[in-house]
Amino acid sequence: MQSKVHNEDIARIFEKMSRVLSLKGKNRFRILAYENAARSIRELDEDLAEIAAQQKLEEIAGIGKDLAEKIQEALRTGNIRACEREGGKIPDSLLMLFEIRGLGPKTISLLHKKFHVDSLDDLEHALASDALGHARGFGAKKIAALRESLEAWTASHQRMLLGLALPRAEELVARIRKLPLIERAELAGSLRRGRETIGDVDLLVVSGDSPTALEEISRLPEVSRVLAVGPTRATLLLDSIQVDVRAVASESFGAAMQYFTGSKKHNTHIRAIARQHGLKVNEYGVFRGTKRLGGAAEADVYRLVGMPLIPPELREDRGEIEAALKGKLPELVQLSDIRGELHAHSTYSDGHSSMLEMVECAAAMGYEYIALTDHSPSQRIAHGLDRVRLRKKIKEMEKLRKERANSRLHLLLGAEVDILPDGRLDYPDDVLAWLDVVIAAVHANFNQSRKQMTDRILRAIDCPYVNVIAHPTARLIGKREPVEFDFDRIVSAAKQAGVALEIDGSPWRLDLNDTLARSAAEAGGLLSIAADAHSTAQLAYLRFGVLQARRAWIAPASVVNTWSWETLHKWLTARRPQRLGRSMKAAG
């Protein structure tokens, strides 16, 4: 049986084709066509196979008849012959150089022809040698920048983003649970702890016939390669994701879940406490001598060493064991606590779903409120809204409100407004007054000094219309380092102003990180957990933000979008000057 072809598989083929054509110096429009097609496919929320079955491939942005036919071929066969022919003699290792920021096709071609650089390892060796320093265009700054880019790429690709790995792992678990021989299947490891990046996936199963069950799992269509399979363990690949499947006995399942969930430091600390009680804890259970005292349930492990079950997200040996022993584990925010979304985009800027679609999805999710926060004018690449387009959005918002007058879902007109380099906001106060929610964010000039960035964000917080500072450190995991600022001053100012700092659930951001979010909450600051959704499907990204908040020990009361509509509305309007109103007359 042929393995299912995922959207990402086809996006990679098109991305590879664009790189091949770039290296060969082919027509720029062809190159862009493949680049745009890859981007559009990655941004899809639907399965390409389903779109193809509906004969709607050409409705995807950037997909014409030719590319639609190539997608059909890939869905049938797993590859595209024309693309294979074009790139046949060009090694994949050479094309990987396009991943390194600062390397374009001309530079890659020069490195390949003159310095025999065919891979990332070759590039690393070339950058470490003196040879490049004598070549035209490779000054000291250029070489230093390339080294930094290579280091960032290497660090990010040793681990996989939580938000990309978890859905694939859950898809596999769902398939495994349907196998007749499987009694139970659960995820463990760093994925279960909600780490923002993971190395591999740990999966535990219970079966009355483990060897046969593992053989059946290894033959599932999601599995792209079997690295090893034995009577109690299988190591598989889902594309580039390594999955370690372990079969355990039902009487040891809880102990195995505790052991394989980790972290290593947490488990070492638990075992040390167990020894103080004359107990031994391992993946098979909790023992006094040779007598098993428990292990079928995970709670057994913690109960027998004198503490309640510790939530997986806290198991990093950062004080959770001491808190458990004192009976002072925090009440952690849950996905079910979230009452609305305060950071979401529509097709008015760079979203892929209309306002109506976003609103209907939020209503289906049971939310009490949703803010549509499209970009401000400085974000040209994201089609930021000037006054004219913002007025058009206001008209549509008013229409939606009238149509949904009897709905429990409150619609909020918002904007994600750029914090300009000097701290001014991208909209003047008279425009900010039109908005129900203002999310302020740094989107450019990331290299400012610590003082400049601190002053910049402080000035934004001081604006009485600002409600939330979005993705405060502006990082992109593995691609862009966090900006530098005085975090304590920012938290203090935000607390005093009643401004929330965001935990952005986008898999590429997860910003604030867990340690900063915990510091903010412990200082009494407010937090907002957001999906930063650019489509209806991406509203589900909020779950990753909740996982990050749980890792940060955050209680529901600290999170503004766990509040009721009445409480949230009071907070949104608490420090605003007299509003100009929502009507088009006011907006004019």
VEXZA-102515 format. One line per field, with one value per residue (C-alpha): x, y, z. Coordinates in steps of 0.02 Angstrom, whole numbers, plus 50000, padded with zeros to 5 digits. Each point is the difference from the previous one (the first is absolute). Layout:
% VEXZA-102515
px <- [X_...]
py <- [Y_...]
pz <- [Z_...]
% end
This chain:
% VEXZA-102515
px <- [50000_50070_50026_49882_50070_49984_49988_50176_50069_49939_50052_50177_50002_49949_50123_50139_49950_50012_50175_50056_49938_50086_50167_49981_49959_49832_49854_49962_49812_50010_50102_49874_49857_50071_50046_49824_49922_50101_49950_49816_49999_50081_49869_49855_49889_49922_50079_50058_49929_49827_50017_50055_49852_49886_50095_50041_50190_50002_49906_50155_50100_50145_49941_49960_49964_50182_50034_49829_50047_50166_49910_49884_50153_50080_49841_49994_50182_50089_50112_50000_50102_50031_50072_50107_50071_50039_50092_50069_50186_49990_50025_49873_50144_50046_49820_49998_50116_49847_49944_50142_49954_50116_50030_49918_50018_50150_50097_49956_50054_50166_50029_49962_50108_50149_50008_49915_49866_49865_49923_49977_50153_50102_49938_50049_50176_50014_49947_50127_50142_50091_49956_49836_50081_50099_49849_49909_49841_50050_50057_50017_49823_49925_50091_49950_49818_50002_50074_49864_49865_50071_50004_49819_49944_50092_49926_49822_50008_50066_49826_49826_49869_49867_49860_50058_50045_49849_49863_50097_50032_49817_49949_50111_49934_49821_50042_50089_49852_49891_50110_49912_50152_50023_49922_50073_50116_50063_50131_50139_50168_50032_49848_49887_50090_49961_50181_50006_50116_50021_50136_49893_49831_49977_49845_49945_49880_49920_49959_49970_50114_50135_50114_49857_49928_50167_50015_49826_50045_50157_49894_49880_49993_50058_50167_50126_50142_50030_50167_49976_49862_50010_49889_49981_50059_49991_50092_49911_50008_49853_50095_50134_49915_50073_49873_50052_49856_50016_49884_49974_49897_49835_50053_50151_49919_49986_50180_50059_49902_50082_50173_49993_49914_50150_50086_50160_50032_49822_50010_50170_49929_49846_50110_50108_49845_49939_50163_49972_49839_50087_49921_50063_49918_50030_49902_49925_49923_50032_50081_50046_50128_49926_49820_49910_49898_49928_50030_49843_49950_50118_49929_50066_50179_49969_49880_50125_50136_49882_49936_49854_50013_50108_49937_50117_50035_50080_50120_50163_50067_49969_49917_49850_50054_50024_49831_49917_50076_49930_49830_50026_49993_49923_49830_50049_49903_49912_49939_49822_50031_50024_49846_50059_50136_50078_50127_49936_50016_49882_50014_50003_50187_50099_49869_49929_49823_49870_49935_49837_50091_50106_49846_49902_50145_50019_49813_50014_50143_49884_50095_49922_50104_50123_50104_50047_50169_50065_50166_50032_50070_50187_49980_49990_50051_49851_49882_49983_49843_50004_49855_49897_50011_49975_49837_49946_50038_49901_49848_50011_50022_49844_49904_50058_49950_49825_49981_50058_49911_49926_50163_50097_50160_50060_50094_50145_50077_50188_50169_50175_50088_50186_50107_50109_50187_49973_49855_49860_49857_49964_49826_49970_49889_49847_50007_50043_49841_49897_50064_49938_50165_50177_50138_50168_50149_50180_50017_50158_50163_50040_50183_49970_50100_49929_49961_49922_49889_49950_49954_49908_49887_49976_49935_49876_49941_49975_49873_49827_49926_50120_49930_50128_50183_50004_50143_50105_50175_49962_50095_49973_50060_50162_49990_50004_50071_49896_50021_50089_49911_49985_49865_49973_49965_49881_49904_49992_49935_49875_49935_49979_49912_49890_50075_50015_50155_49961_50040_49987_49950_50068_50119_50135_49987_49940_50045_50009_50100_49959_50131_49957_49813_50024_50101_49864_49862_50100_50024_49812_49992_49856_50017_49902_50009_49974_49993_50064_49886_50007_49862_49858_50107_50137_49881_50052_50177_49934_50028_50188_49990_49906_50135_50131_49900_49984_50189_50010_49895_49864_49829_49841_49975_50160_49938_49885_49913_49940_49894_49814_49944_49945_50169_50097_49898_50035_50186_50003_49919_50076_50133_49940_49960_49820_49968_49951_49882_49991_49885_50058_49953_50130_50122_49985]
py <- [50000_50170_50122_50149_50154_50151_50183_50027_49863_50093_50169_49932_49937_50173_50085_49887_50039_50188_49976_49892_50129_50139_49910_49972_50184_49960_50117_50100_49984_49810_50006_50115_49889_49850_50106_50071_49830_49926_50144_49986_49813_50023_50129_49884_49936_49865_49840_50017_49829_50060_50159_49897_49883_50152_50059_50165_50000_50150_50101_49998_50162_49977_49831_49997_49855_49942_49997_49923_49855_49981_49994_49865_49899_50019_49944_49846_49950_50094_50096_50113_49936_50171_50063_49845_50023_50183_49973_49828_50038_50132_49922_50039_50044_50146_50062_50000_50152_50104_49975_50110_50183_50106_49870_50028_49901_50099_49980_49816_49973_50089_49897_49841_50035_50086_49923_49832_50033_49869_49990_50087_49907_50065_50176_49984_49946_50139_50131_49933_50011_50153_49966_50097_50155_50024_49982_50151_50038_49902_50130_49971_50062_49888_49847_50038_50022_49835_49910_50071_49948_49824_49983_50059_49878_49854_50038_50012_49841_49887_50011_50017_50130_49938_50068_49901_49838_49984_49992_49868_49899_50011_49942_49848_49961_50011_49874_49884_50001_49928_49844_49847_49946_50168_50021_50172_50127_50165_50131_50030_50091_50185_50007_49960_50130_50130_50048_50129_49888_49812_49879_49847_49928_49874_49891_49863_49860_49854_49841_49817_49959_50134_49928_49985_50169_50087_49916_50065_50175_49999_49963_50147_50118_50150_49913_50052_49889_49863_50018_49853_49887_49872_49911_50150_50152_50075_50152_50082_50156_50111_50095_50084_49964_49853_49903_49877_49881_49896_49859_49988_49890_50072_49982_50111_50124_50144_49981_49991_50159_50090_49935_50035_50168_50067_50116_49912_50125_49982_49810_50000_50111_49887_49844_50085_50036_49822_49932_50105_49902_49834_49986_49970_50085_49947_49978_49837_50067_50052_49865_49966_49865_49881_50042_50110_50133_50085_50055_49964_50183_50147_50076_49846_50057_50171_49938_49873_50131_50116_50123_50030_49968_50137_50064_49945_50179_50041_49852_50095_50000_50186_49995_49893_49857_50115_50081_49828_49943_50158_49979_50161_49949_50140_49991_50000_50082_49877_50014_49991_50158_50106_50104_50093_50049_50173_49982_49938_50055_49998_50024_50188_49980_49838_49877_49860_49999_50137_50092_49904_49833_50046_50057_49843_49889_50094_49978_49813_49990_50072_50162_50152_50124_50015_50148_50015_50086_50029_50086_50187_50092_49976_49814_50018_49820_49949_50121_50111_50109_50186_50110_49966_49810_50010_50095_49862_49872_50102_49997_49811_49981_50105_49893_49839_50068_50040_49830_49913_50113_49850_49902_49978_50034_50180_50067_50116_50116_49993_50026_49934_50168_50018_50079_50115_50016_50152_49920_50090_49892_49975_50076_50173_50015_50052_49835_49896_50071_49907_49833_49888_49908_50061_49870_50089_49907_50019_49941_50088_50082_49850_50049_50151_50010_49933_50178_50052_49846_50021_50183_49953_49872_50107_50142_49881_49939_50180_50026_49993_49905_49851_49842_49866_49991_49861_49871_50116_49935_49987_49837_49868_49833_49952_50144_50163_50029_50094_50189_50067_50108_50024_49870_50049_50181_49944_49886_50136_50130_49880_49951_50182_50043_49844_49942_49813_49915_49868_49816_49976_49821_50001_49850_50112_50127_49932_50172_50035_49844_49903_50077_50180_49967_49925_50152_50117_49906_49989_50189_50021_50039_49960_49878_49966_49830_50019_49892_50142_49911_50038_49877_49908_49844_50101_50050_49828_50069_50067_49826_50023_50166_49913_49866_50137_50086_49838_49977_50176_49953_50122_49999_50046_50163_50073_49974_50137_49891_49880_50143_50018_50124_50124_49996_50006_50148_50098_49966_50049_50168_50037_50126_50059_50183_50041_49893_50071_49853_49859_50081_50046_50179_49998_49906_50129]
pz <- [50000_49951_50143_50000_49912_50115_49950_50067_49885_49845_50068_50019_49820_49937_50116_49936_49820_50032_50071_49855_49875_50099_49996_49813_49972_49921_49971_50157_49975_50000_50159_50084_49942_50093_50152_50010_49974_50142_50114_49954_50033_50170_50047_49955_50138_49890_49937_49818_49961_50052_49897_49851_50020_49991_49843_50085_49992_49883_50129_50110_49987_49877_49933_49815_49884_49985_50187_50034_49885_50091_50168_49932_49946_50171_50087_49888_49999_50139_49880_49846_49853_49922_50164_50020_49823_50028_50163_49964_50012_50136_50172_50135_50115_49887_49995_50190_49992_49953_50180_50062_50017_49893_49865_49831_49839_49935_50162_50012_49821_50035_50157_49904_49848_50080_50174_49967_50132_49976_50173_50167_50066_49853_50036_50184_49951_49871_50126_50124_49874_49935_49819_49994_50073_49840_49885_49932_50096_50155_50124_50186_50036_49865_50065_50180_49948_49905_50151_50110_49874_49988_50190_50014_49865_50081_50171_49933_49895_50136_50074_49927_50043_50121_49892_49849_50088_50116_49867_49900_50158_50051_49826_50020_50175_49936_49864_50122_50120_49862_49982_50073_50102_50086_50172_50035_49916_50073_49961_50125_49997_49972_49885_50147_50106_49868_49963_49861_49899_50008_49949_49967_50047_50141_49988_50120_49956_50090_49905_50038_49853_49999_49862_49876_50050_49970_49831_49954_50059_49893_49846_50023_49849_50106_50028_49868_50062_50129_50088_50118_50064_50138_50126_50118_49901_49825_49933_49854_49894_49953_49866_50109_50168_50095_50102_50136_50037_50158_50050_50188_50115_50061_50183_49963_49883_50124_50059_49820_49957_50147_49954_49813_50019_50097_50014_50052_50140_50064_50000_50087_50138_50019_50014_50133_50105_49973_50070_50157_50022_49969_49828_49825_49852_49819_49840_50066_50159_50180_50106_50180_49979_49873_50043_49875_50090_49846_49822_49899_50020_49986_50159_50094_49977_50077_50136_50064_50020_50092_49873_49880_49814_49922_49831_49859_49944_50168_50005_49971_50180_50017_50171_49958_50114_50150_49964_49990_50165_50083_49918_49903_49818_49897_49918_49817_49860_49885_49822_50065_50104_49843_49960_49845_49878_50001_49858_49832_49819_49852_49813_50032_50032_49986_50061_49892_50070_49988_50153_49985_49995_50152_50095_49958_50053_50165_50031_49964_50126_50132_50023_50083_49900_49856_49944_49816_50011_49824_49970_49995_49845_50032_49971_49811_49970_50109_49910_50152_50004_49966_50056_49844_50016_50188_49971_49883_50135_50126_49885_49983_50188_50032_49875_50084_50170_49940_49919_50159_50124_50092_50007_50163_49901_50018_49847_50033_49872_50026_49922_50020_49997_49967_50134_49895_50038_50112_50094_49911_49938_49816_50017_50078_50153_49901_49905_50154_50078_49868_50065_50139_50018_49962_49990_49987_49926_49943_49820_49940_50057_50110_50022_50111_50160_50163_50058_49835_49995_50182_49974_49840_50084_50155_49892_49919_50170_50052_49859_50082_49852_50010_50079_49957_49950_49870_49991_50110_49959_49812_49985_49867_50067_49916_49877_50098_50172_50130_50004_50153_50127_50188_50034_50182_49950_49863_50120_50133_49877_49923_50172_50051_49836_50000_49834_49968_49930_49872_49991_49812_49959_49822_49990_49929_50142_50169_50064_50146_50040_50158_50114_49954_50011_50173_50055_49936_50091_50162_49992_49991_49815_49884_49855_49843_49914_49813_49845_49888_49877_49814_49956_50085_50019_50085_50140_50067_50027_50164_50073_49980_50091_50142_50009_50012_50137_50098_49989_50072_50154_49948_50082_49906_50097_49926_49821_49936_49872_50134_50067_49969_49869_50132_50089_49837_49936_50159_49981_49816_50036_50171_49950_49831_49971_49951_49845_49833_49976_49874_49873_49827_50039_50139_49890_49864]
% end
